[in-house]
Amino acid sequence: MFGISEEQMAGFGMTFGLGAFMLYMLFIIGELAWKSRAGKLGTFILFFVLAFGMIGFVAKFIIQKMWGI
């Protein structure tokens, strides 16, 4: 499709597609904190706890790029 392989398309989707989805999730967490009037500490806790899973994905991507995998 359009001169790219399935592997390249999957790599694009995994990096940019999931990256965009993660940014949208951060927006949702911020909206949740704002509407619930969580305050500074509550907002920090919301972002830390709810976004903790995304940190693993980002770390995996960085490690792969550093090691050339």
PDB file with one MODEL, atoms N, CA, C and O in Angstrom:
MODEL        1
ATOM      1  N   MET A   1       0.843  -1.174   0.000  1.00  0.00           N
ATOM      2  CA  MET A   1       0.000   0.000   0.000  1.00  0.00           C
ATOM      3  C   MET A   1       0.890   1.240   0.000  1.00  0.00           C
ATOM      4  O   MET A   1       1.670   1.440   0.931  1.00  0.00           O
ATOM      5  N   PHE A   2       0.783   2.049  -1.006  1.00  0.00           N
ATOM      6  CA  PHE A   2       1.528   3.303  -1.157  1.00  0.00           C
ATOM      7  C   PHE A   2       3.039   3.098  -1.129  1.00  0.00           C
ATOM      8  O   PHE A   2       3.773   4.028  -0.793  1.00  0.00           O
ATOM      9  N   GLY A   3       3.519   1.911  -1.470  1.00  0.00           N
ATOM     10  CA  GLY A   3       4.946   1.654  -1.563  1.00  0.00           C
ATOM     11  C   GLY A   3       5.649   1.419  -0.240  1.00  0.00           C
ATOM     12  O   GLY A   3       6.877   1.487  -0.187  1.00  0.00           O
ATOM     13  N   ILE A   4       4.917   1.146   0.830  1.00  0.00           N
ATOM     14  CA  ILE A   4       5.553   0.823   2.106  1.00  0.00           C
ATOM     15  C   ILE A   4       5.118  -0.573   2.536  1.00  0.00           C
ATOM     16  O   ILE A   4       4.042  -1.048   2.175  1.00  0.00           O
ATOM     17  N   SER A   5       5.967  -1.205   3.302  1.00  0.00           N
ATOM     18  CA  SER A   5       5.683  -2.577   3.725  1.00  0.00           C
ATOM     19  C   SER A   5       4.765  -2.585   4.949  1.00  0.00           C
ATOM     20  O   SER A   5       4.521  -1.559   5.583  1.00  0.00           O
ATOM     21  N   GLU A   6       4.270  -3.779   5.250  1.00  0.00           N
ATOM     22  CA  GLU A   6       3.408  -3.929   6.415  1.00  0.00           C
ATOM     23  C   GLU A   6       4.166  -3.617   7.701  1.00  0.00           C
ATOM     24  O   GLU A   6       3.600  -3.055   8.638  1.00  0.00           O
ATOM     25  N   GLU A   7       5.445  -3.982   7.744  1.00  0.00           N
ATOM     26  CA  GLU A   7       6.262  -3.710   8.927  1.00  0.00           C
ATOM     27  C   GLU A   7       6.427  -2.210   9.150  1.00  0.00           C
ATOM     28  O   GLU A   7       6.354  -1.738  10.284  1.00  0.00           O
ATOM     29  N   GLN A   8       6.648  -1.465   8.076  1.00  0.00           N
ATOM     30  CA  GLN A   8       6.793  -0.022   8.190  1.00  0.00           C
ATOM     31  C   GLN A   8       5.483   0.636   8.639  1.00  0.00           C
ATOM     32  O   GLN A   8       5.490   1.571   9.440  1.00  0.00           O
ATOM     33  N   MET A   9       4.365   0.138   8.114  1.00  0.00           N
ATOM     34  CA  MET A   9       3.066   0.677   8.497  1.00  0.00           C
ATOM     35  C   MET A   9       2.768   0.394   9.968  1.00  0.00           C
ATOM     36  O   MET A   9       2.245   1.254  10.676  1.00  0.00           O
ATOM     37  N   ALA A  10       3.101  -0.807  10.422  1.00  0.00           N
ATOM     38  CA  ALA A  10       2.886  -1.154  11.827  1.00  0.00           C
ATOM     39  C   ALA A  10       3.781  -0.313  12.732  1.00  0.00           C
ATOM     40  O   ALA A  10       3.340   0.133  13.792  1.00  0.00           O
ATOM     41  N   GLY A  11       5.030  -0.092  12.330  1.00  0.00           N
ATOM     42  CA  GLY A  11       5.939   0.752  13.113  1.00  0.00           C
ATOM     43  C   GLY A  11       5.447   2.178  13.204  1.00  0.00           C
ATOM     44  O   GLY A  11       5.536   2.804  14.260  1.00  0.00           O
ATOM     45  N   PHE A  12       4.929   2.693  12.110  1.00  0.00           N
ATOM     46  CA  PHE A  12       4.369   4.047  12.104  1.00  0.00           C
ATOM     47  C   PHE A  12       3.171   4.131  13.043  1.00  0.00           C
ATOM     48  O   PHE A  12       3.052   5.077  13.821  1.00  0.00           O
ATOM     49  N   GLY A  13       2.289   3.142  12.969  1.00  0.00           N
ATOM     50  CA  GLY A  13       1.110   3.142  13.826  1.00  0.00           C
ATOM     51  C   GLY A  13       1.462   3.022  15.294  1.00  0.00           C
ATOM     52  O   GLY A  13       0.840   3.657  16.145  1.00  0.00           O
ATOM     53  N   MET A  14       2.462   2.206  15.586  1.00  0.00           N
ATOM     54  CA  MET A  14       2.851   2.022  16.987  1.00  0.00           C
ATOM     55  C   MET A  14       3.490   3.276  17.566  1.00  0.00           C
ATOM     56  O   MET A  14       3.257   3.595  18.732  1.00  0.00           O
ATOM     57  N   THR A  15       4.281   3.988  16.793  1.00  0.00           N
ATOM     58  CA  THR A  15       4.947   5.171  17.341  1.00  0.00           C
ATOM     59  C   THR A  15       4.038   6.396  17.313  1.00  0.00           C
ATOM     60  O   THR A  15       3.802   7.010  18.353  1.00  0.00           O
ATOM     61  N   PHE A  16       3.529   6.754  16.150  1.00  0.00           N
ATOM     62  CA  PHE A  16       2.757   7.991  16.034  1.00  0.00           C
ATOM     63  C   PHE A  16       1.303   7.811  16.439  1.00  0.00           C
ATOM     64  O   PHE A  16       0.718   8.697  17.062  1.00  0.00           O
ATOM     65  N   GLY A  17       0.716   6.678  16.093  1.00  0.00           N
ATOM     66  CA  GLY A  17      -0.676   6.436  16.462  1.00  0.00           C
ATOM     67  C   GLY A  17      -0.856   6.336  17.963  1.00  0.00           C
ATOM     68  O   GLY A  17      -1.719   7.002  18.535  1.00  0.00           O
ATOM     69  N   LEU A  18      -0.046   5.509  18.602  1.00  0.00           N
ATOM     70  CA  LEU A  18      -0.139   5.387  20.056  1.00  0.00           C
ATOM     71  C   LEU A  18       0.348   6.647  20.757  1.00  0.00           C
ATOM     72  O   LEU A  18      -0.150   6.992  21.828  1.00  0.00           O
ATOM     73  N   GLY A  19       1.317   7.336  20.161  1.00  0.00           N
ATOM     74  CA  GLY A  19       1.766   8.610  20.735  1.00  0.00           C
ATOM     75  C   GLY A  19       0.646   9.640  20.753  1.00  0.00           C
ATOM     76  O   GLY A  19       0.461  10.349  21.743  1.00  0.00           O
ATOM     77  N   ALA A  20      -0.100   9.720  19.657  1.00  0.00           N
ATOM     78  CA  ALA A  20      -1.238  10.641  19.597  1.00  0.00           C
ATOM     79  C   ALA A  20      -2.311  10.225  20.599  1.00  0.00           C
ATOM     80  O   ALA A  20      -2.913  11.077  21.253  1.00  0.00           O
ATOM     81  N   PHE A  21      -2.551   8.928  20.723  1.00  0.00           N
ATOM     82  CA  PHE A  21      -3.529   8.431  21.679  1.00  0.00           C
ATOM     83  C   PHE A  21      -3.096   8.749  23.106  1.00  0.00           C
ATOM     84  O   PHE A  21      -3.937   9.078  23.943  1.00  0.00           O
ATOM     85  N   MET A  22      -1.808   8.657  23.397  1.00  0.00           N
ATOM     86  CA  MET A  22      -1.300   8.965  24.727  1.00  0.00           C
ATOM     87  C   MET A  22      -1.466  10.453  25.042  1.00  0.00           C
ATOM     88  O   MET A  22      -1.807  10.814  26.168  1.00  0.00           O
ATOM     89  N   LEU A  23      -1.229  11.310  24.060  1.00  0.00           N
ATOM     90  CA  LEU A  23      -1.447  12.748  24.269  1.00  0.00           C
ATOM     91  C   LEU A  23      -2.915  13.040  24.543  1.00  0.00           C
ATOM     92  O   LEU A  23      -3.239  13.886  25.375  1.00  0.00           O
ATOM     93  N   TYR A  24      -3.804  12.339  23.841  1.00  0.00           N
ATOM     94  CA  TYR A  24      -5.233  12.506  24.076  1.00  0.00           C
ATOM     95  C   TYR A  24      -5.605  12.043  25.485  1.00  0.00           C
ATOM     96  O   TYR A  24      -6.437  12.666  26.145  1.00  0.00           O
ATOM     97  N   MET A  25      -4.994  10.958  25.943  1.00  0.00           N
ATOM     98  CA  MET A  25      -5.245  10.478  27.299  1.00  0.00           C
ATOM     99  C   MET A  25      -4.771  11.489  28.336  1.00  0.00           C
ATOM    100  O   MET A  25      -5.428  11.673  29.360  1.00  0.00           O
ATOM    101  N   LEU A  26      -3.643  12.146  28.086  1.00  0.00           N
ATOM    102  CA  LEU A  26      -3.172  13.191  28.998  1.00  0.00           C
ATOM    103  C   LEU A  26      -4.148  14.357  29.039  1.00  0.00           C
ATOM    104  O   LEU A  26      -4.379  14.945  30.096  1.00  0.00           O
ATOM    105  N   PHE A  27      -4.721  14.692  27.884  1.00  0.00           N
ATOM    106  CA  PHE A  27      -5.737  15.739  27.839  1.00  0.00           C
ATOM    107  C   PHE A  27      -6.943  15.346  28.683  1.00  0.00           C
ATOM    108  O   PHE A  27      -7.483  16.173  29.419  1.00  0.00           O
ATOM    109  N   ILE A  28      -7.367  14.093  28.581  1.00  0.00           N
ATOM    110  CA  ILE A  28      -8.513  13.617  29.361  1.00  0.00           C
ATOM    111  C   ILE A  28      -8.207  13.673  30.855  1.00  0.00           C
ATOM    112  O   ILE A  28      -9.064  14.072  31.643  1.00  0.00           O
ATOM    113  N   ILE A  29      -6.997  13.279  31.258  1.00  0.00           N
ATOM    114  CA  ILE A  29      -6.614  13.339  32.672  1.00  0.00           C
ATOM    115  C   ILE A  29      -6.626  14.786  33.162  1.00  0.00           C
ATOM    116  O   ILE A  29      -7.105  15.058  34.263  1.00  0.00           O
ATOM    117  N   GLY A  30      -6.108  15.713  32.366  1.00  0.00           N
ATOM    118  CA  GLY A  30      -6.125  17.129  32.730  1.00  0.00           C
ATOM    119  C   GLY A  30      -7.539  17.663  32.844  1.00  0.00           C
ATOM    120  O   GLY A  30      -7.850  18.427  33.758  1.00  0.00           O
ATOM    121  N   GLU A  31      -8.392  17.262  31.921  1.00  0.00           N
ATOM    122  CA  GLU A  31      -9.796  17.686  31.980  1.00  0.00           C
ATOM    123  C   GLU A  31     -10.481  17.142  33.231  1.00  0.00           C
ATOM    124  O   GLU A  31     -11.270  17.841  33.867  1.00  0.00           O
ATOM    125  N   LEU A  32     -10.181  15.906  33.577  1.00  0.00           N
ATOM    126  CA  LEU A  32     -10.729  15.291  34.786  1.00  0.00           C
ATOM    127  C   LEU A  32     -10.272  16.042  36.033  1.00  0.00           C
ATOM    128  O   LEU A  32     -11.070  16.297  36.935  1.00  0.00           O
ATOM    129  N   ALA A  33      -9.003  16.391  36.084  1.00  0.00           N
ATOM    130  CA  ALA A  33      -8.476  17.135  37.237  1.00  0.00           C
ATOM    131  C   ALA A  33      -9.099  18.521  37.321  1.00  0.00           C
ATOM    132  O   ALA A  33      -9.395  19.006  38.413  1.00  0.00           O
ATOM    133  N   TRP A  34      -9.298  19.160  36.171  1.00  0.00           N
ATOM    134  CA  TRP A  34      -9.858  20.506  36.163  1.00  0.00           C
ATOM    135  C   TRP A  34     -11.320  20.506  36.599  1.00  0.00           C
ATOM    136  O   TRP A  34     -11.736  21.341  37.401  1.00  0.00           O
ATOM    137  N   LYS A  35     -12.100  19.559  36.063  1.00  0.00           N
ATOM    138  CA  LYS A  35     -13.529  19.523  36.391  1.00  0.00           C
ATOM    139  C   LYS A  35     -13.784  19.079  37.831  1.00  0.00           C
ATOM    140  O   LYS A  35     -14.793  19.462  38.423  1.00  0.00           O
ATOM    141  N   SER A  36     -12.893  18.287  38.393  1.00  0.00           N
ATOM    142  CA  SER A  36     -13.086  17.841  39.770  1.00  0.00           C
ATOM    143  C   SER A  36     -12.468  18.803  40.778  1.00  0.00           C
ATOM    144  O   SER A  36     -12.572  18.586  41.985  1.00  0.00           O
ATOM    145  N   ARG A  37     -11.820  19.872  40.290  1.00  0.00           N
ATOM    146  CA  ARG A  37     -11.148  20.866  41.137  1.00  0.00           C
ATOM    147  C   ARG A  37     -10.192  20.179  42.110  1.00  0.00           C
ATOM    148  O   ARG A  37     -10.263  20.373  43.323  1.00  0.00           O
ATOM    149  N   ALA A  38      -9.304  19.381  41.547  1.00  0.00           N
ATOM    150  CA  ALA A  38      -8.425  18.534  42.351  1.00  0.00           C
ATOM    151  C   ALA A  38      -7.343  19.307  43.090  1.00  0.00           C
ATOM    152  O   ALA A  38      -6.830  18.802  44.089  1.00  0.00           O
ATOM    153  N   GLY A  39      -6.979  20.476  42.663  1.00  0.00           N
ATOM    154  CA  GLY A  39      -5.884  21.200  43.296  1.00  0.00           C
ATOM    155  C   GLY A  39      -4.548  20.730  42.747  1.00  0.00           C
ATOM    156  O   GLY A  39      -4.495  19.848  41.889  1.00  0.00           O
ATOM    157  N   LYS A  40      -3.470  21.321  43.244  1.00  0.00           N
ATOM    158  CA  LYS A  40      -2.146  20.991  42.715  1.00  0.00           C
ATOM    159  C   LYS A  40      -1.721  19.574  43.066  1.00  0.00           C
ATOM    160  O   LYS A  40      -1.254  18.839  42.197  1.00  0.00           O
ATOM    161  N   LEU A  41      -1.875  19.181  44.316  1.00  0.00           N
ATOM    162  CA  LEU A  41      -1.471  17.839  44.734  1.00  0.00           C
ATOM    163  C   LEU A  41      -2.352  16.778  44.078  1.00  0.00           C
ATOM    164  O   LEU A  41      -1.850  15.758  43.607  1.00  0.00           O
ATOM    165  N   GLY A  42      -3.644  17.014  44.049  1.00  0.00           N
ATOM    166  CA  GLY A  42      -4.565  16.064  43.424  1.00  0.00           C
ATOM    167  C   GLY A  42      -4.292  15.903  41.946  1.00  0.00           C
ATOM    168  O   GLY A  42      -4.346  14.791  41.420  1.00  0.00           O
ATOM    169  N   THR A  43      -3.997  17.006  41.267  1.00  0.00           N
ATOM    170  CA  THR A  43      -3.675  16.947  39.845  1.00  0.00           C
ATOM    171  C   THR A  43      -2.387  16.169  39.621  1.00  0.00           C
ATOM    172  O   THR A  43      -2.300  15.361  38.697  1.00  0.00           O
ATOM    173  N   PHE A  44      -1.389  16.410  40.464  1.00  0.00           N
ATOM    174  CA  PHE A  44      -0.135  15.665  40.354  1.00  0.00           C
ATOM    175  C   PHE A  44      -0.370  14.173  40.545  1.00  0.00           C
ATOM    176  O   PHE A  44       0.164  13.357  39.794  1.00  0.00           O
ATOM    177  N   ILE A  45      -1.167  13.813  41.548  1.00  0.00           N
ATOM    178  CA  ILE A  45      -1.443  12.402  41.815  1.00  0.00           C
ATOM    179  C   ILE A  45      -2.199  11.780  40.650  1.00  0.00           C
ATOM    180  O   ILE A  45      -1.896  10.658  40.246  1.00  0.00           O
ATOM    181  N   LEU A  46      -3.174  12.492  40.108  1.00  0.00           N
ATOM    182  CA  LEU A  46      -3.910  11.976  38.950  1.00  0.00           C
ATOM    183  C   LEU A  46      -2.978  11.722  37.772  1.00  0.00           C
ATOM    184  O   LEU A  46      -3.023  10.656  37.157  1.00  0.00           O
ATOM    185  N   PHE A  47      -2.137  12.699  37.459  1.00  0.00           N
ATOM    186  CA  PHE A  47      -1.227  12.529  36.332  1.00  0.00           C
ATOM    187  C   PHE A  47      -0.223  11.413  36.598  1.00  0.00           C
ATOM    188  O   PHE A  47       0.076  10.625  35.700  1.00  0.00           O
ATOM    189  N   PHE A  48       0.295  11.337  37.811  1.00  0.00           N
ATOM    190  CA  PHE A  48       1.302  10.312  38.120  1.00  0.00           C
ATOM    191  C   PHE A  48       0.711   8.916  38.046  1.00  0.00           C
ATOM    192  O   PHE A  48       1.278   8.033  37.404  1.00  0.00           O
ATOM    193  N   VAL A  49      -0.423   8.712  38.700  1.00  0.00           N
ATOM    194  CA  VAL A  49      -1.007   7.372  38.771  1.00  0.00           C
ATOM    195  C   VAL A  49      -1.597   6.944  37.433  1.00  0.00           C
ATOM    196  O   VAL A  49      -1.339   5.832  36.975  1.00  0.00           O
ATOM    197  N   LEU A  50      -2.384   7.808  36.801  1.00  0.00           N
ATOM    198  CA  LEU A  50      -3.062   7.422  35.574  1.00  0.00           C
ATOM    199  C   LEU A  50      -2.130   7.387  34.366  1.00  0.00           C
ATOM    200  O   LEU A  50      -2.391   6.660  33.408  1.00  0.00           O
ATOM    201  N   ALA A  51      -1.059   8.155  34.400  1.00  0.00           N
ATOM    202  CA  ALA A  51      -0.132   8.169  33.272  1.00  0.00           C
ATOM    203  C   ALA A  51       1.074   7.258  33.498  1.00  0.00           C
ATOM    204  O   ALA A  51       1.977   7.220  32.663  1.00  0.00           O
ATOM    205  N   PHE A  52       1.103   6.525  34.611  1.00  0.00           N
ATOM    206  CA  PHE A  52       2.263   5.693  34.929  1.00  0.00           C
ATOM    207  C   PHE A  52       2.482   4.597  33.890  1.00  0.00           C
ATOM    208  O   PHE A  52       3.627   4.268  33.580  1.00  0.00           O
ATOM    209  N   GLY A  53       1.420   4.034  33.352  1.00  0.00           N
ATOM    210  CA  GLY A  53       1.550   2.992  32.334  1.00  0.00           C
ATOM    211  C   GLY A  53       2.165   3.512  31.045  1.00  0.00           C
ATOM    212  O   GLY A  53       2.854   2.771  30.343  1.00  0.00           O
ATOM    213  N   MET A  54       1.926   4.765  30.729  1.00  0.00           N
ATOM    214  CA  MET A  54       2.488   5.347  29.509  1.00  0.00           C
ATOM    215  C   MET A  54       4.004   5.509  29.615  1.00  0.00           C
ATOM    216  O   MET A  54       4.707   5.490  28.604  1.00  0.00           O
ATOM    217  N   ILE A  55       4.496   5.666  30.826  1.00  0.00           N
ATOM    218  CA  ILE A  55       5.937   5.833  31.022  1.00  0.00           C
ATOM    219  C   ILE A  55       6.688   4.589  30.561  1.00  0.00           C
ATOM    220  O   ILE A  55       7.770   4.695  29.983  1.00  0.00           O
ATOM    221  N   GLY A  56       6.124   3.420  30.814  1.00  0.00           N
ATOM    222  CA  GLY A  56       6.747   2.167  30.368  1.00  0.00           C
ATOM    223  C   GLY A  56       6.845   2.089  28.856  1.00  0.00           C
ATOM    224  O   GLY A  56       7.861   1.643  28.323  1.00  0.00           O
ATOM    225  N   PHE A  57       5.806   2.516  28.162  1.00  0.00           N
ATOM    226  CA  PHE A  57       5.829   2.498  26.698  1.00  0.00           C
ATOM    227  C   PHE A  57       6.885   3.451  26.150  1.00  0.00           C
ATOM    228  O   PHE A  57       7.613   3.110  25.218  1.00  0.00           O
ATOM    229  N   VAL A  58       6.965   4.634  26.727  1.00  0.00           N
ATOM    230  CA  VAL A  58       7.954   5.621  26.281  1.00  0.00           C
ATOM    231  C   VAL A  58       9.369   5.126  26.582  1.00  0.00           C
ATOM    232  O   VAL A  58      10.270   5.286  25.759  1.00  0.00           O
ATOM    233  N   ALA A  59       9.565   4.525  27.758  1.00  0.00           N
ATOM    234  CA  ALA A  59      10.887   3.997  28.121  1.00  0.00           C
ATOM    235  C   ALA A  59      11.295   2.875  27.163  1.00  0.00           C
ATOM    236  O   ALA A  59      12.456   2.796  26.760  1.00  0.00           O
ATOM    237  N   LYS A  60      10.358   2.019  26.803  1.00  0.00           N
ATOM    238  CA  LYS A  60      10.649   0.935  25.853  1.00  0.00           C
ATOM    239  C   LYS A  60      11.093   1.506  24.511  1.00  0.00           C
ATOM    240  O   LYS A  60      12.049   1.012  23.913  1.00  0.00           O
ATOM    241  N   PHE A  61      10.412   2.531  24.039  1.00  0.00           N
ATOM    242  CA  PHE A  61      10.760   3.157  22.767  1.00  0.00           C
ATOM    243  C   PHE A  61      12.161   3.776  22.827  1.00  0.00           C
ATOM    244  O   PHE A  61      12.943   3.631  21.888  1.00  0.00           O
ATOM    245  N   ILE A  62      12.478   4.464  23.931  1.00  0.00           N
ATOM    246  CA  ILE A  62      13.789   5.104  24.078  1.00  0.00           C
ATOM    247  C   ILE A  62      14.892   4.055  24.150  1.00  0.00           C
ATOM    248  O   ILE A  62      15.940   4.219  23.525  1.00  0.00           O
ATOM    249  N   ILE A  63      14.671   2.979  24.905  1.00  0.00           N
ATOM    250  CA  ILE A  63      15.669   1.908  25.020  1.00  0.00           C
ATOM    251  C   ILE A  63      15.912   1.254  23.666  1.00  0.00           C
ATOM    252  O   ILE A  63      17.055   0.960  23.315  1.00  0.00           O
ATOM    253  N   GLN A  64      14.854   1.028  22.910  1.00  0.00           N
ATOM    254  CA  GLN A  64      15.006   0.437  21.581  1.00  0.00           C
ATOM    255  C   GLN A  64      15.829   1.331  20.672  1.00  0.00           C
ATOM    256  O   GLN A  64      16.673   0.838  19.924  1.00  0.00           O
ATOM    257  N   LYS A  65      15.601   2.624  20.723  1.00  0.00           N
ATOM    258  CA  LYS A  65      16.358   3.549  19.878  1.00  0.00           C
ATOM    259  C   LYS A  65      17.824   3.634  20.318  1.00  0.00           C
ATOM    260  O   LYS A  65      18.718   3.734  19.477  1.00  0.00           O
ATOM    261  N   MET A  66      18.073   3.596  21.629  1.00  0.00           N
ATOM    262  CA  MET A  66      19.446   3.688  22.125  1.00  0.00           C
ATOM    263  C   MET A  66      20.254   2.438  21.776  1.00  0.00           C
ATOM    264  O   MET A  66      21.427   2.537  21.419  1.00  0.00           O
ATOM    265  N   TRP A  67      19.632   1.268  21.879  1.00  0.00           N
ATOM    266  CA  TRP A  67      20.329   0.010  21.610  1.00  0.00           C
ATOM    267  C   TRP A  67      20.268  -0.402  20.144  1.00  0.00           C
ATOM    268  O   TRP A  67      20.932  -1.359  19.744  1.00  0.00           O
ATOM    269  N   GLY A  68      19.485   0.303  19.342  1.00  0.00           N
ATOM    270  CA  GLY A  68      19.392  -0.005  17.927  1.00  0.00           C
ATOM    271  C   GLY A  68      18.624  -1.283  17.622  1.00  0.00           C
ATOM    272  O   GLY A  68      18.924  -1.979  16.653  1.00  0.00           O
ATOM    273  N   ILE A  69      17.650  -1.582  18.437  1.00  0.00           N
ATOM    274  CA  ILE A  69      16.857  -2.801  18.229  1.00  0.00           C
ATOM    275  C   ILE A  69      15.757  -2.532  17.230  1.00  0.00           C
ATOM    276  O   ILE A  69      14.976  -3.430  16.916  1.00  0.00           O
TER     277      ILE A  69
ENDMDL
END
